Amino acid sequence: QVQLVESGGGLVQAGGSLRLSCAASGRTFSLYAMGWFRQAPGREREFVAAITRNGGATNYADSVKARFTISRDNAKNTLYLDMNSLKPDDTAVYTCAASLAVGNSYFRRSSDYAYWGQGTQVTVSS
């Protein structure tokens, strides 16, 4: 029903920047609250950032506040994650997710998201 495809991952040096994109299928992207999650080897999946369906509010994990920015372009059916001042412990597979919940909320729990992308690898070298 909803397909999400991430791109933009890669290898970057510590202190560098990277932009991740998440392209969503369909014509109803503006109805989805969106989020980014990440999972490093041997660790639990963790919340990174979320945005309401109209982009009016955002929320971030403490570990990425002031460094990452989530945004969306509903006309392009695309979600973004701009990552700055990257650290080696940012290394993980980053996945975008979509919620079909009614309303204008953001969500931090993975259980609040119905659809997930395949993930894109981000590796930050020291």
DSSP file with accessible surface (Angstrom, degrees, kcal/mol):
  #  RESIDUE AA STRUCTURE BP1 BP2  ACC     N-H-->O    O-->H-N    N-H-->O    O-->H-N    TCO  KAPPA ALPHA  PHI   PSI    X-CA   Y-CA   Z-CA
    1    1 A Q              0   0  187      0, 0.0     2,-0.4     0, 0.0   114,-0.0   0.000 360.0 360.0 360.0 -46.1    0.0    0.0    0.0
    2    2 A V        -     0   0   12    112,-0.1     2,-0.4    96,-0.1   114,-0.2  -0.994 360.0-166.7-126.5 124.7    2.8    2.4    0.9
    3    3 A Q        -     0   0  140     -2,-0.4    22,-2.2   112,-0.1     2,-0.4  -0.937   2.3-168.6-112.8 134.0    6.3    1.9   -0.4
    4    4 A L  E     -A   24   0A   9     -2,-0.4   114,-0.6   112,-0.4     2,-0.5  -0.982   2.5-172.4-124.5 131.7    9.3    3.8    1.1
    5    5 A V  E     -A   23   0A  82     18,-2.1    18,-2.7    -2,-0.4     2,-0.2  -0.967   8.9-156.5-129.7 115.5   12.7    3.9   -0.5
    6    6 A E  E     +A   22   0A   8     -2,-0.5     2,-0.3    16,-0.2    16,-0.2  -0.572  17.8 166.7 -87.5 153.5   15.7    5.5    1.3
    7    7 A S  E     +A   21   0A  65     14,-2.2    14,-2.7    -2,-0.2   113,-0.1  -0.962  40.8  68.1-153.9 167.1   18.8    6.9   -0.4
    8    8 A G        +     0   0   37      1,-0.3    11,-0.2    -2,-0.3    14,-0.1   0.348  61.6 134.3 103.4  -6.1   21.8    9.0    0.4
    9    9 A G        +     0   0   29     12,-0.1     2,-0.3    85,-0.1    -1,-0.3  -0.212  22.3 115.6 -70.1 167.5   23.6    6.8    2.8
   10   10 A G  E     -d  122   0B  31    111,-0.7   113,-2.8   110,-0.1     2,-0.5  -0.989  62.9 -44.9 164.4-164.8   27.3    6.2    2.5
   11   11 A L  E     +d  123   0B 131     -2,-0.3     2,-0.3   111,-0.2   113,-0.2  -0.854  53.6 167.4-101.2 129.7   30.7    6.6    4.1
   12   12 A V  E     -d  124   0B  22    111,-2.6   113,-2.4    -2,-0.5     2,-0.1  -0.984  33.5-112.0-141.8 148.8   31.6   10.0    5.7
   13   13 A Q  E >   -d  125   0B 149     -2,-0.3     3,-2.3   111,-0.2    73,-0.2  -0.472  48.6 -84.5 -77.9 152.2   34.3   11.3    8.0
   14   14 A A  T 3  S+     0   0   47    111,-2.5    73,-0.2     1,-0.3    -1,-0.1  -0.288 119.0  28.8 -54.1 137.6   33.5   12.4   11.5
   15   15 A G  T 3  S+     0   0   54     71,-3.3    70,-0.6     1,-0.3    -1,-0.3   0.258 100.1 116.5  90.5 -10.2   32.4   16.0   11.5
   16   16 A G    <   -     0   0   21     -3,-2.3    70,-2.2    70,-0.2     2,-0.3  -0.096  58.0-122.0 -83.8-176.2   31.0   15.7    8.0
   17   17 A S        +     0   0   68     67,-0.2     2,-0.3    68,-0.2    67,-0.2  -0.895  22.0 179.7-130.3 156.3   27.4   16.0    6.8
   18   18 A L  E     - B   0  83A  40     65,-2.3    65,-3.1    -2,-0.3     2,-0.5  -0.983  17.3-144.2-154.7 144.2   25.0   13.8    4.8
   19   19 A R  E     - B   0  82A 118     -2,-0.3     2,-0.4   -11,-0.2    63,-0.2  -0.968  14.2-161.9-114.2 123.2   21.5   14.1    3.6
   20   20 A L  E     - B   0  81A   0     61,-2.8    61,-2.2    -2,-0.5     2,-0.3  -0.799   6.5-160.9 -98.3 144.5   19.2   11.1    3.6
   21   21 A S  E     -AB   7  80A  27    -14,-2.7   -14,-2.2    -2,-0.4     2,-0.4  -0.929   9.2-163.0-123.8 150.9   16.1   11.0    1.5
   22   22 A a  E     -AB   6  79A   0     57,-2.4    57,-2.6    -2,-0.3     2,-0.5  -0.945  10.0-158.4-134.7 110.5   13.0    8.8    1.7
   23   23 A A  E     -AB   5  78A  49    -18,-2.7   -18,-2.1    -2,-0.4     2,-0.4  -0.796   9.7-157.3 -93.3 128.2   10.8    8.6   -1.3
   24   24 A A  E     -A    4   0A  10     53,-2.9   -20,-0.2    -2,-0.5     5,-0.1  -0.831   9.5-130.9-108.3 141.6    7.2    7.6   -0.7
   25   25 A S        +     0   0   37    -22,-2.2     3,-0.3    -2,-0.4    -1,-0.0  -0.354  62.7  36.1 -80.5 166.5    4.8    6.0   -3.2
   26   26 A G  S    S-     0   0   44      1,-0.2     3,-0.2    -2,-0.1    -2,-0.1  -0.111  86.3 -86.2  87.5 179.1    1.3    7.2   -3.9
   27   27 A R  S    S+     0   0  240      1,-0.1     3,-0.2     2,-0.1    -1,-0.2   0.208 109.1  72.5-112.2  12.2   -0.5   10.5   -3.9
   28   28 A T    >   +     0   0   59     -3,-0.3     3,-2.2     1,-0.1     4,-0.3   0.004  50.0 124.9-118.8  26.8   -1.3   10.7   -0.2
   29   29 A F  G >   +     0   0    1      1,-0.3     3,-2.0    -3,-0.2    -1,-0.1   0.855  69.4  64.5 -55.0 -36.0    2.1   11.4    1.3
   30   30 A S  G 3  S+     0   0   58      1,-0.3    -1,-0.3    44,-0.2    -2,-0.1   0.634  94.6  61.3 -66.5 -10.8    0.7   14.5    3.0
   31   31 A L  G <  S+     0   0   83     -3,-2.2     2,-0.5     2,-0.1    -1,-0.3   0.519  90.1  87.1 -88.6  -7.6   -1.5   12.2    5.1
   32   32 A Y    <   -     0   0   11     -3,-2.0     2,-0.3    -4,-0.3    68,-0.2  -0.831  67.0-144.7-103.1 125.1    1.4   10.4    6.7
   33   33 A A  E     -E   99   0B   5     66,-1.2    66,-2.9    -2,-0.5     2,-0.3  -0.639  33.5-152.6 -69.4 144.0    3.3   11.3    9.8
   34   34 A M  E     +EF  98  51B   0     17,-2.0    17,-2.6    -2,-0.3     2,-0.3  -0.879  18.6 179.7-127.6 155.5    6.9   10.3    9.1
   35   35 A G  E     -EF  97  50B   0     62,-2.1    62,-2.2    -2,-0.3     2,-0.4  -0.976  20.5-135.7-149.8 161.5    9.9    9.3   11.1
   36   36 A W  E     +EF  96  49B   0     13,-3.0    12,-2.4    -2,-0.3    13,-1.6  -0.976  23.6 177.4-117.6 136.9   13.5    8.2   11.0
   37   37 A F  E     -EF  95  47B   4     58,-2.8    58,-2.7    -2,-0.4     2,-0.3  -0.872   8.7-159.0-128.8 163.6   14.9    5.3   13.0
   38   38 A R  E     -EF  94  46B  10      8,-2.3     8,-3.1    -2,-0.3     2,-0.4  -0.991   5.7-165.1-144.4 154.1   18.4    3.8   13.1
   39   39 A Q  E     -E   93   0B  95     54,-1.7    54,-2.4    -2,-0.3     6,-0.2  -0.964   5.5-162.1-143.1 122.5   19.9    0.5   14.2
   40   40 A A    >   -     0   0   22      4,-0.4     3,-2.3    -2,-0.4    52,-0.1  -0.677  45.0 -77.6 -96.5 155.7   23.5   -0.2   14.8
   41   41 A P  T 3  S+     0   0  119      0, 0.0    -1,-0.1     0, 0.0     3,-0.1  -0.266 118.0   8.3 -55.0 131.8   24.9   -3.8   14.9
   42   42 A G  T 3  S+     0   0   92      1,-0.2     2,-0.3    -3,-0.1    -3,-0.0   0.519 112.9 100.8  76.4   5.8   24.2   -5.4   18.2
   43   43 A R  S <  S-     0   0  181     -3,-2.3    -1,-0.2     1,-0.0     2,-0.1  -0.836  75.8-102.4-122.3 159.7   21.9   -2.6   19.4
   44   44 A E        -     0   0  169     -2,-0.3    -4,-0.4     1,-0.1     2,-0.2  -0.401  47.1 -94.2 -73.1 153.0   18.2   -2.0   19.5
   45   45 A R        -     0   0  107     -6,-0.2     2,-0.4    -2,-0.1    -6,-0.2  -0.483  50.1-160.8 -64.8 135.9   16.5    0.1   16.9
   46   46 A E  E     -F   38   0B  81     -8,-3.1    -8,-2.3    -2,-0.2     2,-0.2  -0.932  19.4-107.8-126.6 150.2   16.2    3.6   18.2
   47   47 A F  E     +F   37   0B  20     -2,-0.4   -10,-0.2   -10,-0.2     3,-0.1  -0.451  33.9 171.2 -69.7 141.3   14.2    6.6   17.4
   48   48 A V  E     -     0   0B   0    -12,-2.4    13,-2.5     1,-0.4     2,-0.3   0.728  57.0 -22.9-115.9 -56.0   15.9    9.5   15.6
   49   49 A A  E     -FG  36  60B   0    -13,-1.6   -13,-3.0    11,-0.2    -1,-0.4  -0.991  50.0-163.1-160.4 155.4   13.4   12.1   14.4
   50   50 A A  E     -FG  35  59B   0      9,-2.4     9,-2.1    -2,-0.3     2,-0.3  -0.974   1.4-165.5-144.1 157.8    9.8   12.6   13.6
   51   51 A I  E     -FG  34  58B   4    -17,-2.6   -17,-2.0    -2,-0.3     7,-0.2  -0.998  25.3-113.6-145.4 142.8    7.6   15.1   11.7
   52   52 A T    >   -     0   0    1      5,-2.2     3,-1.6    -2,-0.3    54,-0.1  -0.261  38.8-102.7 -71.1 165.7    3.9   15.7   11.6
   53   53 A R  T 3  S+     0   0   73     52,-0.3   -21,-0.2     1,-0.3    -1,-0.1   0.800 123.3  41.6 -66.2 -26.0    2.1   15.1    8.3
   54   54 A N  T 3  S-     0   0   97    -23,-0.1    -1,-0.3     3,-0.0    20,-0.1   0.395 111.3-118.2 -98.3   4.1    1.9   18.8    7.6
   55   55 A G  S <  S+     0   0   31     -3,-1.6    -2,-0.1     2,-0.2    17,-0.1   0.559  77.1 127.0  74.5   9.5    5.5   19.5    8.7
   56   56 A G  S    S+     0   0   62      1,-0.1     2,-0.3    -5,-0.0    -1,-0.1   0.661  70.7  26.5 -76.4 -17.2    4.3   21.8   11.4
   57   57 A A        -     0   0   38     48,-0.1    -5,-2.2     2,-0.0     2,-0.3  -0.997  63.1-169.9-146.7 147.2    6.1   20.1   14.2
   58   58 A T  E     -G   51   0B  58     -2,-0.3     2,-0.3    -7,-0.2    -7,-0.2  -0.901   3.3-162.4-132.5 162.6    9.2   18.0   14.6
   59   59 A N  E     -G   50   0B  29     -9,-2.1    -9,-2.4    -2,-0.3     2,-0.3  -0.994   7.4-166.3-148.7 143.5   10.8   15.9   17.4
   60   60 A Y  E     -G   49   0B  36     -2,-0.3   -11,-0.2   -11,-0.2     2,-0.1  -0.949  27.0-109.0-133.5 149.2   14.3   14.5   17.9
   61   61 A A    >>  -     0   0   10    -13,-2.5     3,-1.7    -2,-0.3     4,-1.1  -0.452  37.9-116.9 -66.0 148.1   16.1   12.1   20.0
   62   62 A D  T 34 S+     0   0  126      1,-0.3     3,-0.4     2,-0.2    -1,-0.1   0.847 112.1  63.4 -57.6 -32.9   18.4   13.8   22.5
   63   63 A S  T 34 S+     0   0   57      1,-0.2    -1,-0.3     3,-0.0   -15,-0.1   0.682 113.0  32.3 -68.5 -17.7   21.4   12.2   20.9
   64   64 A V  T X> S+     0   0    0     -3,-1.7     4,-2.3   -16,-0.2     3,-2.2   0.444  83.3 128.4-119.6  -2.6   20.8   14.1   17.6
   65   65 A K  T 3< S+     0   0  108     -4,-1.1     4,-0.1    -3,-0.4   -16,-0.0  -0.254  80.5  14.4 -56.6 140.5   19.3   17.3   18.7
   66   66 A A  T 34 S+     0   0  111      2,-0.4    -1,-0.3     1,-0.1     3,-0.1   0.361 126.3  61.5  74.6  -4.3   21.0   20.4   17.2
   67   67 A R  T <4 S+     0   0   25     -3,-2.2    17,-1.8     1,-0.2     2,-0.3   0.682  97.7  49.9-116.2 -35.0   22.8   18.1   14.7
   68   68 A F  E  <  -C   83   0A   4     -4,-2.3     2,-0.4    15,-0.2    -2,-0.4  -0.825  59.7-163.9-109.8 149.5   20.1   16.5   12.6
   69   69 A T  E     -C   82   0A  67     13,-2.4    13,-3.0    -2,-0.3     2,-0.4  -0.989   4.8-157.5-133.6 124.1   17.1   18.1   10.9
   70   70 A I  E     +C   81   0A   5     -2,-0.4     2,-0.3    11,-0.2    11,-0.2  -0.812  24.9 157.1 -97.2 139.6   14.0   16.3    9.6
   71   71 A S  E     -C   80   0A  36      9,-1.7     9,-3.0    -2,-0.4     2,-0.3  -0.949  22.4-149.9-151.6 169.4   12.0   17.9    6.9
   72   72 A R  E     -C   79   0A  33     -2,-0.3     2,-0.5     7,-0.2     7,-0.2  -0.995  12.2-154.9-146.4 152.1    9.6   17.0    4.2
   73   73 A D  E > > -C   78   0A  53      5,-2.8     5,-1.9    -2,-0.3     3,-1.1  -0.897  12.0-173.4-124.6  96.8    8.5   18.1    0.8
   74   74 A N  G > 5S+     0   0   49     -2,-0.5     3,-0.7     1,-0.3   -44,-0.2   0.805  83.1  61.2 -65.7 -28.7    4.9   16.9    0.3
   75   75 A A  G 3 5S+     0   0   98      1,-0.2    -1,-0.3    -3,-0.1   -46,-0.0   0.788 113.0  38.0 -65.8 -26.6    4.9   18.0   -3.3
   76   76 A K  G < 5S-     0   0  137     -3,-1.1    -1,-0.2     2,-0.2    -2,-0.2   0.348 106.1-126.0-102.9   2.8    7.7   15.6   -4.0
   77   77 A N  T < 5 +     0   0   40     -3,-0.7   -53,-2.9    -4,-0.5     2,-0.4   0.883  67.0 134.4  53.3  42.3    6.5   12.9   -1.7
   78   78 A T  E   < -BC  23  73A  20     -5,-1.9    -5,-2.8   -55,-0.2     2,-0.4  -0.973  45.1-159.9-132.9 137.4    9.9   13.0    0.0
   79   79 A L  E     -BC  22  72A   0    -57,-2.6   -57,-2.4    -2,-0.4     2,-0.3  -0.877  17.8-160.4-108.0 144.7   11.2   13.0    3.5
   80   80 A Y  E     -BC  21  71A  29     -9,-3.0    -9,-1.7    -2,-0.4     2,-0.4  -0.899  17.3-165.3-126.9 153.1   14.7   14.2    4.4
   81   81 A L  E     -BC  20  70A   0    -61,-2.2   -61,-2.8    -2,-0.3     2,-0.6  -0.911  11.6-162.4-134.7 109.4   17.1   13.9    7.2
   82   82 A D  E     -BC  19  69A  39    -13,-3.0   -13,-2.4    -2,-0.4     2,-0.5  -0.842  10.6-165.4 -92.2 120.6   20.0   16.3    7.2
   83   83 A M  E     +BC  18  68A   0    -65,-3.1   -65,-2.3    -2,-0.6     2,-0.3  -0.930  10.1 175.7-114.7 124.5   22.8   15.1    9.4
   84   84 A N        +     0   0   67    -17,-1.8   -67,-0.2    -2,-0.5   -68,-0.2  -0.842  59.9  22.0-123.6 162.6   25.6   17.4   10.5
   85   85 A S  S    S-     0   0   69    -70,-0.6    -1,-0.2    -2,-0.3   -68,-0.2   0.910  84.7-158.9  48.7  48.7   28.6   17.1   12.8
   86   86 A L        -     0   0    3    -70,-2.2   -71,-3.3   -73,-0.2   -70,-0.2  -0.253   8.2-158.2 -65.1 145.0   28.4   13.3   12.3
   87   87 A K    >   -     0   0   96    -73,-0.2     3,-2.4    -3,-0.1     4,-0.2  -0.841  30.9-110.5-119.2 156.1   30.0   11.1   14.9
   88   88 A P  G >  S+     0   0   61      0, 0.0     3,-1.8     0, 0.0    36,-0.4   0.855 117.4  61.6 -55.5 -33.4   31.3    7.5   14.7
   89   89 A D  G 3  S+     0   0  119      1,-0.3   -49,-0.0    34,-0.1    -3,-0.0   0.477  88.0  72.3 -77.2   1.5   28.4    6.4   17.0
   90   90 A D  G <   +     0   0    0     -3,-2.4    -1,-0.3    34,-0.1     2,-0.2   0.510  69.9 120.4 -81.7  -7.7   26.0    7.7   14.4
   91   91 A T    <   +     0   0   35     -3,-1.8     2,-0.3    -4,-0.2    32,-0.2  -0.404  40.8 107.6 -60.6 124.2   27.0    4.7   12.3
   92   92 A A  E    S- H   0 122B   2     30,-1.9    30,-2.6    -2,-0.2     2,-0.6  -0.970  75.6 -80.0-177.6 170.1   23.8    2.6   11.7
   93   93 A V  E     -EH  39 121B  51    -54,-2.4   -54,-1.7    -2,-0.3     2,-0.5  -0.865  47.5-149.6 -87.8 123.0   21.3    1.6    9.2
   94   94 A Y  E     -EH  38 120B   0     26,-3.0    26,-2.3    -2,-0.6     2,-0.4  -0.843  16.1-174.9-101.1 131.2   18.8    4.4    8.9
   95   95 A T  E     -E   37   0B  21    -58,-2.7   -58,-2.8    -2,-0.5     2,-0.3  -0.967  14.8-144.7-128.8 136.9   15.2    3.6    8.0
   96   96 A a  E     -E   36   0B   0     -2,-0.4    21,-2.3   -60,-0.2     2,-0.3  -0.688  18.7-167.6 -96.6 157.4   12.2    5.8    7.3
   97   97 A A  E     -EI  35 116B   0    -62,-2.2   -62,-2.1    -2,-0.3     2,-0.4  -0.985  10.2-145.3-145.7 152.0    8.7    5.0    8.4
   98   98 A A  E     -EI  34 115B   0     17,-2.4    17,-1.9    -2,-0.3    16,-1.7  -0.960   5.6-158.2-123.9 137.5    5.2    6.2    7.7
   99   99 A S  E     -E   33   0B   4    -66,-2.9   -66,-1.2    -2,-0.4    14,-0.1  -0.931   8.7-162.5-112.0 138.3    2.2    6.4   10.0
  100  100 A L        +     0   0   68     -2,-0.4    13,-0.1   -68,-0.2    -1,-0.1   0.226  44.3 138.1 -99.5  12.7   -1.4    6.5    8.7
  101  101 A A        -     0   0   42     11,-0.3     2,-0.2   -68,-0.1   -68,-0.2  -0.276  57.4-114.8 -60.9 142.1   -2.8    7.7   12.0
  102  102 A V  S    S+     0   0  140      2,-0.1     2,-0.2   -70,-0.1    -1,-0.1  -0.549  75.8  40.4 -77.3 140.9   -5.4   10.5   11.8
  103  103 A G  S    S-     0   0   30     -2,-0.2   -50,-0.2     1,-0.1     2,-0.1  -0.647  93.9 -74.0 118.2-172.7   -4.4   13.8   13.2
  104  104 A N  S    S+     0   0   76     -2,-0.2     2,-0.3   -52,-0.1   -52,-0.1  -0.463  77.9 124.8-126.2  59.5   -1.4   16.1   13.3
  105  105 A S        -     0   0   65     -4,-0.1   -52,-0.3    -2,-0.1     2,-0.3  -0.720  50.9-133.7-112.8 162.4    0.9   14.3   15.7
  106  106 A Y        -     0   0   94     -2,-0.3     2,-0.4   -54,-0.1   -54,-0.1  -0.833  21.5-146.1-110.1 159.2    4.5   13.1   15.6
  107  107 A F        -     0   0   39     -2,-0.3   -56,-0.1   -73,-0.2   -48,-0.1  -0.973  22.8-177.9-133.4 140.0    5.4    9.7   16.9
  108  108 A R        +     0   0  113     -2,-0.4     2,-0.4   -61,-0.1   -61,-0.1   0.533  63.8  86.2-109.1 -12.8    8.5    8.4   18.7
  109  109 A R  S >  S-     0   0  157      1,-0.1     3,-1.7   -63,-0.1     4,-0.2  -0.761  70.2-140.8 -97.5 135.9    7.6    4.7   19.0
  110  110 A S  G >  S+     0   0   46     -2,-0.4     3,-1.8     1,-0.3    -1,-0.1   0.836 101.2  66.6 -61.1 -29.6    8.2    2.2   16.2
  111  111 A S  G 3  S+     0   0   97      1,-0.3    -1,-0.3     3,-0.0    -2,-0.0   0.655  90.5  64.6 -68.1 -13.3    4.9    0.6   17.0
  112  112 A D  G <  S+     0   0   42     -3,-1.7     2,-0.4   -13,-0.0   -11,-0.3   0.498  89.8  81.8 -85.3  -3.5    3.1    3.8   15.8
  113  113 A Y    <   -     0   0   12     -3,-1.8   -14,-0.3    -4,-0.2     3,-0.1  -0.881  53.5-173.0-109.7 134.3    4.4    3.3   12.3
  114  114 A A        +     0   0   62    -16,-1.7     2,-0.4    -2,-0.4   -15,-0.2   0.752  69.3  43.0 -94.2 -28.5    2.7    1.0    9.8
  115  115 A Y  E     -I   98   0B  54    -17,-1.9   -17,-2.4  -114,-0.0     2,-0.3  -0.960  62.1-170.9-130.8 143.1    5.2    1.1    6.9
  116  116 A W  E     -I   97   0B  75     -2,-0.4  -112,-0.4   -19,-0.2   -19,-0.2  -0.951  16.3-131.6-134.0 146.0    9.0    0.9    6.7
  117  117 A G        -     0   0   13    -21,-2.3  -112,-0.2    -2,-0.3     3,-0.1  -0.219  34.5-103.7 -82.8-178.1   11.6    1.3    4.1
  118  118 A Q        -     0   0  116   -114,-0.6  -113,-0.1     1,-0.1   -23,-0.1   0.658  60.9-119.2 -84.8 -16.7   14.5   -1.0    3.5
  119  119 A G        -     0   0   13    -23,-0.1     2,-0.4     1,-0.0   -24,-0.2   0.123  14.5-124.2  94.4 151.7   17.1    1.1    5.2
  120  120 A T  E     - H   0  94B  22    -26,-2.3   -26,-3.0  -113,-0.1     2,-0.4  -0.999  24.7-119.1-134.7 136.5   20.3    2.8    4.1
  121  121 A Q  E     - H   0  93B  86     -2,-0.4  -111,-0.7   -28,-0.2     2,-0.5  -0.589  24.0-171.7 -81.0 130.7   23.7    2.4    5.6
  122  122 A V  E     -dH  10  92B   0    -30,-2.6   -30,-1.9    -2,-0.4     2,-0.5  -0.988   4.5-175.7-118.3 123.0   25.5    5.4    7.1
  123  123 A T  E     -d   11   0B  52   -113,-2.8  -111,-2.6    -2,-0.5     2,-0.6  -0.982   6.2-165.9-122.7 124.3   29.1    4.8    8.2
  124  124 A V  E     -d   12   0B   6     -2,-0.5     2,-0.2   -36,-0.4  -111,-0.2  -0.938  10.5-154.2-112.9 118.5   31.0    7.5   10.0
  125  125 A S  E      d   13   0B  43   -113,-2.4  -111,-2.5    -2,-0.6    -2,-0.0  -0.622 360.0 360.0 -92.7 150.7   34.7    7.0   10.2
  126  126 A S              0   0  143     -2,-0.2    -1,-0.1  -113,-0.2   -39,-0.0  -0.383 360.0 360.0 -86.9 360.0   36.9    8.6   12.9
